[in-house]
Amino acid sequence: MDKLPPKKSLGQNFLRSQTALAQIVEGGNIQQNDIILEIGPGKGVLTRKLLEKSNKVFVIEKDSRLIEPLTQEFETEIKSGQLVLIEGDVLKIDIDSYIPQSTHYKLIANIPYYITGEILRLFLSRTHQPEHIVLLTQKEVTDRIVAQDGKESILSLSIKVYGTPKSLGIVKKEAFTPQPKVDSKILLIKDISKKHFDIISEEFFFKIIKTGFAQKRKKLTGNLSSLFAKKDIEVLFTKLSLDLNTRAEDVPLSVWLELCNLLKEKCHEQVKSSVQML
């Protein structure tokens, strides 16, 4: 397996650091009966660590060259049923056919950077969400998600509305083969759920925040006025004690949720008024 060259087209950067591997596993807070899903096991170094902690690990590998070596490396674990090796593209596979919807699981992986956004969208928005996610991502991506600079973004809010993100530490580019151009960070997202969407829909929430960030340098009231009357928005801002000069990046998730709820009520009022006029 060591002789197989990484595929650039698959974004393969194999992790070598034992310290980083230990941090990833520790971040998952794995209990023996936890079901673990790993994407892109590569040469199996993280897989081995996961098997030391969990009785059931599912791994999805897209690179067909690695299937036979992984099968040989983990022959005992595969035969016992502790490890399930799946060949395919995680973005196309029906995860529920392997992990039943009634089952809790954790997603822990060193994924190709170029599909980070797709992986997060897929697993956070799906009905059968993982309860924890631990991923290696580009340092700047993790920093944006946790709002390291105190400024929110569509990305940070899109993660925080589903769970609590935290940076678990930096992994230098020298810890990988081949060496990427940038450093990485270990991203933990815990307490994952859709509890915030009991009152407002996912579709409405994302429509509002995307509108709010439509023009970053513009005031939030100005961006939202493309959907609602500006005077109505200003009334809601006053109700929420929000400065009328506020920009989207300065609004925390809790206030966005309150604002979305008030805007939803405003939509209902507009619909009701239209019906009465008819």
RONU-911359 format. One line per field, with one value per residue (C-alpha): x, y, z; residue in one letter. Coordinates in pm, 1 decimal. Layout:
BEGIN
c1	X  ...
c2	Y  ...
c3	Z  ...
doza	A  ...
//
This chain:
BEGIN
c1	0.0  291.0  396.5  67.4  115.0  -153.3  -408.0  -410.6  -753.0  -897.4  -725.9  -534.1  -302.5  -219.2  -182.5  135.8  129.1  47.9  -21.2  -283.0  -440.6  -470.6  -630.1  -886.0  -986.6  -996.2  -1218.4  -1470.2  -1511.3  -1563.1  -1734.8  -1700.3  -2056.8  -2043.9  -2089.2  -1823.8  -1830.3  -1498.8  -1468.6  -1152.9  -955.2  -659.8  -394.0  -593.3  -391.3  -695.1  -907.6  -675.4  -711.6  -1090.8  -1103.8  -915.9  -1203.2  -1520.5  -1685.9  -1832.6  -1663.1  -1787.8  -1536.5  -1611.4  -1325.6  -1358.6  -1011.7  -1048.1  -670.5  -693.6  -975.0  -764.8  -479.7  -733.3  -911.4  -583.3  -476.8  -804.9  -892.4  -961.5  -1180.0  -1377.8  -1440.1  -1558.0  -1793.8  -1619.8  -1521.7  -1740.5  -1541.7  -1753.3  -1620.4  -1780.9  -1835.3  -1975.5  -2168.3  -2360.1  -2390.0  -2711.0  -2570.3  -2898.7  -2863.6  -2561.2  -2642.5  -3017.5  -3195.0  -3273.7  -2902.1  -2678.7  -2336.6  -2033.9  -1854.1  -1475.8  -1245.3  -954.1  -1143.9  -1023.0  -1033.9  -1214.2  -1531.1  -1537.9  -1839.7  -2031.4  -1961.2  -2078.9  -2394.3  -2473.1  -2440.1  -2575.6  -2885.6  -2980.2  -3257.1  -3019.4  -2755.9  -2444.6  -2439.7  -2074.7  -1849.5  -1470.5  -1293.2  -955.3  -1012.6  -804.0  -706.3  -883.5  -1206.6  -1216.2  -1135.4  -1427.5  -1665.6  -1587.1  -1576.0  -1221.6  -1225.1  -1566.7  -1729.2  -2005.2  -2049.6  -2296.4  -2058.1  -2032.6  -2407.8  -2480.5  -2280.6  -2386.9  -2757.3  -2708.1  -2444.9  -2163.0  -1831.3  -1495.4  -1133.2  -934.0  -591.8  -366.6  -204.4  97.7  124.1  443.1  225.1  93.4  221.1  219.1  250.2  -41.7  14.8  -165.8  -192.4  -501.1  -714.0  -923.4  -1286.9  -1533.1  -1907.4  -2101.6  -2462.7  -2588.2  -2963.4  -3237.0  -3395.8  -3383.6  -3604.8  -3898.6  -4019.9  -3875.9  -3798.9  -3447.1  -3544.4  -3663.9  -3360.2  -3111.8  -3307.9  -3289.3  -2918.8  -2819.8  -3019.9  -2862.4  -2512.2  -2595.9  -2380.8  -2130.1  -2053.7  -2419.8  -2620.7  -2836.2  -3152.8  -3061.4  -2999.6  -3321.7  -3523.9  -3508.8  -3760.0  -3944.0  -4043.1  -3755.7  -3984.1  -4101.8  -3742.6  -3650.0  -3941.3  -3816.7  -3459.9  -3582.2  -3775.2  -3454.6  -3243.1  -3037.4  -2857.7  -2995.4  -2636.2  -2563.7  -2406.8  -2486.8  -2145.1  -2205.0  -2526.0  -2490.6  -2694.3  -2935.5  -3039.8  -3065.2  -3309.1  -3518.9  -3515.2  -3616.7  -3906.2  -4030.9  -3990.3  -4183.3  -4468.7  -4447.4  -4485.1  -4795.9  -4941.8  -4881.0  -5044.6  -5343.3  -5379.7  -5371.0  -5641.5  -5866.4  -5823.9  -5939.7
c2	0.0  235.4  215.7  354.0  718.2  965.8  1069.1  1445.5  1427.5  1284.1  1540.4  1269.3  1391.7  1103.9  1199.5  1078.1  1256.0  1027.2  1334.7  1461.9  1115.9  1100.7  1448.3  1350.5  1035.3  1217.2  1485.8  1218.4  1113.8  759.4  502.6  132.5  99.1  412.0  357.7  545.7  650.3  737.7  889.5  831.8  594.7  612.1  382.2  310.0  490.1  666.1  354.9  155.9  412.4  413.3  33.3  48.7  252.9  135.1  -200.5  -86.9  124.0  194.6  330.6  465.2  469.1  605.3  504.0  149.6  97.8  104.0  -147.4  -463.5  -337.1  -218.6  -555.0  -732.2  -490.5  -526.6  -884.6  -990.6  -686.7  -724.1  -1093.1  -1026.9  -753.1  -483.5  -304.4  -254.5  -142.1  31.4  119.5  428.1  802.7  928.5  1199.1  932.7  640.6  575.7  591.8  472.1  137.6  71.9  268.1  249.0  580.2  482.1  444.1  712.7  752.3  982.5  1105.2  1116.8  1161.2  1321.3  1424.6  1575.0  1951.5  2013.9  1839.8  1989.5  2208.9  1928.3  1687.6  1936.8  2022.8  1657.1  1535.5  1837.7  1880.5  1515.1  1363.0  1105.2  1340.6  1225.9  1329.8  1440.1  1536.9  1554.5  1654.7  1778.3  2093.3  2378.0  2610.7  2912.0  2712.1  2609.0  2966.8  3095.5  2835.3  2916.0  3289.3  3323.7  3696.6  3752.3  3799.6  3563.9  3441.7  3228.6  2938.2  2988.3  3036.0  2735.3  2518.7  2678.8  2644.0  2265.4  2226.4  2375.4  2406.1  2413.4  2413.6  2134.5  2247.0  2304.5  2034.0  2160.7  2083.9  1886.4  1619.4  1504.5  1313.1  1474.4  1805.6  2043.0  2414.5  2516.4  2410.6  2230.5  2237.6  1972.3  2079.2  1939.5  1992.1  1854.4  1849.1  1820.9  1849.5  2035.1  2181.0  2536.1  2431.6  2338.4  2698.0  2812.1  2604.2  2536.9  2683.0  3011.0  3044.7  3001.3  3233.4  3508.9  3474.3  3452.6  3767.7  3933.0  3863.0  3942.5  4256.1  4229.3  4601.9  4697.4  4739.6  4442.1  4654.0  4741.3  4380.2  4254.3  4530.4  4325.2  4091.9  4315.5  4680.4  4872.2  5039.8  4696.3  4578.0  4886.9  4820.5  4465.1  4585.7  4823.6  4537.7  4330.2  4625.7  4600.6  4909.8  5009.7  5035.1  4671.3  4450.8  4081.7  3967.0  4135.4  3943.7  3624.1  3311.2  3367.1  3706.6  3570.9  3307.8  3571.7  3788.8  3496.9  3416.1  3777.3  3790.4  3466.0  3623.7  3927.4  3696.6  3542.3  3889.0  3984.6  3667.4  3713.6  4075.1  3970.6  3710.5  3963.7  4206.2  3937.4
c3	0.0  71.7  -294.9  -425.9  -534.1  -417.7  -679.6  -723.2  -889.3  -565.6  -344.7  -158.7  117.2  349.7  715.8  887.5  1223.5  1515.9  1728.0  1481.4  1455.5  1833.8  1842.7  1579.0  1764.3  2098.7  1945.0  1848.8  2213.7  2087.1  2305.7  2235.1  2104.8  1886.5  1514.5  1318.0  953.3  789.9  442.9  240.3  465.6  226.9  367.5  682.1  950.1  1097.3  1039.9  1264.5  1543.4  1507.0  1528.1  1858.7  2002.2  1828.3  1769.7  1435.5  1170.5  818.0  567.3  219.1  -31.5  -385.2  -506.3  -643.1  -618.2  -238.8  -194.1  -221.4  2.5  262.9  243.6  311.4  585.8  773.8  679.5  1039.2  1119.4  795.7  854.9  1210.9  1091.9  1295.6  975.7  669.4  364.1  99.6  -244.4  -393.8  -390.5  -58.5  -243.9  -438.6  -196.0  -2.0  351.6  501.6  323.4  545.9  861.7  944.2  1007.4  1365.5  1441.7  1593.6  1436.1  1422.4  1112.0  1161.0  863.3  683.6  371.8  43.1  89.2  -238.4  -117.9  234.4  159.3  -9.4  277.9  538.8  343.3  280.0  637.1  822.8  607.4  565.5  775.4  927.0  1068.8  1255.7  1620.5  1595.7  1305.9  1325.6  1004.8  895.8  692.7  560.0  844.0  691.7  644.8  1011.3  1114.1  906.0  1045.3  1409.7  1319.2  1449.6  1372.0  1528.5  1189.5  1078.1  720.4  528.2  592.2  969.4  1012.3  789.6  1030.4  1359.6  1283.9  1296.4  1570.0  1774.3  1586.2  1760.1  1645.1  1808.8  1693.6  1397.3  1184.4  994.1  622.7  692.4  859.8  519.6  217.7  -31.5  148.7  79.7  26.9  346.4  710.6  838.4  1149.0  1317.2  1309.3  1562.7  1522.1  1817.4  1940.2  1581.5  1532.6  1345.6  1658.7  1520.9  1231.9  1454.3  1419.0  1087.0  779.3  654.3  317.9  472.3  701.7  418.4  191.0  453.2  537.3  169.8  103.4  406.8  275.4  -88.4  -81.7  201.6  230.0  229.0  549.7  642.2  620.0  261.0  158.6  318.3  152.5  -167.7  3.0  250.7  280.3  439.3  693.0  813.1  849.3  1049.2  1287.5  1342.3  1397.5  1665.7  1825.6  1834.4  1953.6  1635.1  1507.0  1165.4  1039.1  1125.2  859.5  815.4  943.1  1280.6  1360.7  1568.8  1497.6  1789.0  1648.7  1293.6  1424.3  1601.6  1290.3  1067.5  1299.1  1289.4  910.1  880.4  1077.3  848.6  547.5  703.6  764.1  401.2  274.7  506.7  394.3  29.7  86.2  261.1  -28.8  -268.8
doza	M  D  K  L  P  P  K  K  S  L  G  Q  N  F  L  R  S  Q  T  A  L  A  Q  I  V  E  G  G  N  I  Q  Q  N  D  I  I  L  E  I  G  P  G  K  G  V  L  T  R  K  L  L  E  K  S  N  K  V  F  V  I  E  K  D  S  R  L  I  E  P  L  T  Q  E  F  E  T  E  I  K  S  G  Q  L  V  L  I  E  G  D  V  L  K  I  D  I  D  S  Y  I  P  Q  S  T  H  Y  K  L  I  A  N  I  P  Y  Y  I  T  G  E  I  L  R  L  F  L  S  R  T  H  Q  P  E  H  I  V  L  L  T  Q  K  E  V  T  D  R  I  V  A  Q  D  G  K  E  S  I  L  S  L  S  I  K  V  Y  G  T  P  K  S  L  G  I  V  K  K  E  A  F  T  P  Q  P  K  V  D  S  K  I  L  L  I  K  D  I  S  K  K  H  F  D  I  I  S  E  E  F  F  F  K  I  I  K  T  G  F  A  Q  K  R  K  K  L  T  G  N  L  S  S  L  F  A  K  K  D  I  E  V  L  F  T  K  L  S  L  D  L  N  T  R  A  E  D  V  P  L  S  V  W  L  E  L  C  N  L  L  K  E  K  C  H  E  Q  V  K  S  S  V  Q  M  L
//
